[in-house]
Amino acid sequence: MAERAWEQVGRLRKWLDAEVTDASPADVRLLRVLKIGEEYGEVAEALHGALGANPRKGRSHSWTDVEKELVDTIVTAMVALDTITPDARHAFEERLDALVDRVIPAP
């Protein structure tokens, strides 16, 4: 599954790269990282809607909406990582292992 996910992320990044017309490589990196914040905002909006936390809007979203927005945020972060490092999969797995090892002792 992880291999397919990174293949799909690579396809998305290549498509995005092909659509860039007037941004420098540095700007592309910056914008892709900033996009994570935009996606997080959509998670927050969906969460507020699922909880009915905004009295003016009521229950405007479902938990399925929250799930979708979380996936969008994860994929956006993966695309950003793939944009800034040539071996995003390795960087991701190495960091994930370090995070798990930090909180869960080895058997």
Order of alpha helices (4+ residues) and beta strands (2+ residues): alpha-alpha-alpha-alpha
